[in-house]
Amino acid sequence: MQKKDSFADIMIIYFIMVIGAAEAAHLFGVFFYRPVSVCTVIFVVFALLSAVLLLFLSIFRRRKAADRGKVREARGPFSKSERLLLILFVFLVLSQIFFMLAGKNVYIRGDMTVETVSSFLQTDGVYQVNPLTGRPYAEGLPSRIQILCLPMLYAALSSIFHISPNVLVLYVIPVVILLCCYGAYGCLAGSLFPKNRSRQLMFMAATAFLIWIGSYGYGMDGFGLIFSGWRGITIRNTVLIPYAVSCCLRKRYFCLLLCVLAEVCIVWTLYGMGICLLTIPGMLLVFRLRRGAGKEAADGRAC
């Protein structure tokens, strides 16, 4: 299995580190009652430090691999079938992005993310008012909901880039999550089919096609990705879980731990938190069954 860092690996790891930076800033605001403007500064500092750390680690790992002679092999030119698969994959991705940006292609029933982010920015405080009533919370919020960091992340990004919460949450973030989704599945394709570019491209084209198909059924991952990509459950299902599976295949346990921690920061416990953690025993069971099947086949050939 490939253990080298690819661009997709770096993108997903930094995405997870940004979630961690938002969680740190959010907890600072919740427990110390600090304004969102201060939390935004803390988020920027942690995000920049994460970028610098990831850059140095990537350079160090590449130099270490070069010293050991494990340099990435140069691949030859694309074959005709590979070019067709690549064109198909790019076309499917671009069509999805165009569909997401073309109009009101969002599903917001029962979702209060935009209103919550707006209340953060308007009051300059974390969960100061109920976005439904515009008044302070009468009974407070469960602590498990208060520590979820996505509203703080979106509020910080909206403040930094001067984008309205409506545009950021409903249009910009879903496109970013879509790209991260394909980055995660790209890592999974490289883990399943190492050094086989044709199968990797076929896997990615099939994934993009299945996402389009799934967008027509409520509750499917494709639907969540195309119509509500800002939600924590969508991020978990389409980014964290496929990347966690690829980490299991490549035995990158530290990155797997990051996926588990990121899920804790964005998904409420009673709504399914822990799927990334369950990926570990699930993959261990697959490895064990595969090892047992291989042993039985070897014994059969010996007989």
Buried (B, 14 or more C-beta within 10 A) or exposed (E): EBEEBBEBBBBBBBBBBBBBBBBBBBBBBBEEEBBBBBBBBBBBEBBEEBBEEBEEEBEEEBEEBEEEEEEEEEEEEBEEEBEEBBEBBEEBBEEBBEBBEEEEBBBBEEBBBBBBBBBBBBBBBBBBBBBEEEEEEEEEEEEEEBBBBBBBBBBBBBBEEEBEBBEBBBBBBBBBBBBBBBBBBBBBBBBBBEEEBEBBBBBBBBBBBBBBEBBEEEEBBBBBBBBBBBBBBBBBBBBBBBBBBBBBBBEBEEBBBBBBBBBBBBBBEEEEBEBBBEBBEBBEEEEEEEEEEEEEEEEEEEE
